Amino acid sequence: QVQLVESGGGLVQAGGSLRLSCAASGRTFSSYVMAWFRQAPGKEREFAAAISWSGGRIYYADSVKGRFTISRDNAKNTVYLQMNSVKPEDTAVYYCAADRQLSPQAMNTVRSYAYWGQGTQVTVDS
């Protein structure tokens, strides 16, 4: 129904900034919840940020709060993750996810999302 493709990952120095993008195709996701998850080597995939289709509900993991900003442009079918003041522990593969409207408690859960991108690598150098 929907395909998600992440871009914008790469190598960045600690303290620097990076912006990830996730472009959707297929059926519109304007009414979908969108989220970013990340997975470091040897660790489970963890929640980073989520946003409702209208932008009225936004949630962040404590580990990224104050540094990362999630936003979406429904006209462009794109969701963004602006990463500022990055740290070495931010190094991970970042995945974009989408699904129908979810309850707040479900928005930070991996298994809540039916659609996933392929991931983009973010490496933060000390």
Stockholm file with secondary structure:
# STOCKHOLM 1.0

chainA/1-126         QVQLVESGGGLVQAGGSLRLSCAASGRTFSSYVMAWFRQAPGKEREFAAAISWSGGRIYYADSVKGRFTISRDNAKNTVYLQMNSVKPEDTAVYYCAADRQLSPQAMNTVRSYAYWGQGTQVTVDS
#=GR chainA/1-126 SS CEEEEEECCEEEETTCCEEEEEEEEESCCTTSEEEEEEECTTSCCEEEEEECTTSCCEEECTTTTTTEEEEEEGGGTEEEEEECSCCGGGCEEEEEEEESCCCGGGTTCGGGCSEECCCEEEEEEC
#=GC SS_cons         CEEEEEECCEEEETTCCEEEEEEEEESCCTTSEEEEEEECTTSCCEEEEEECTTSCCEEECTTTTTTEEEEEEGGGTEEEEEECSCCGGGCEEEEEEEESCCCGGGTTCGGGCSEECCCEEEEEEC
//
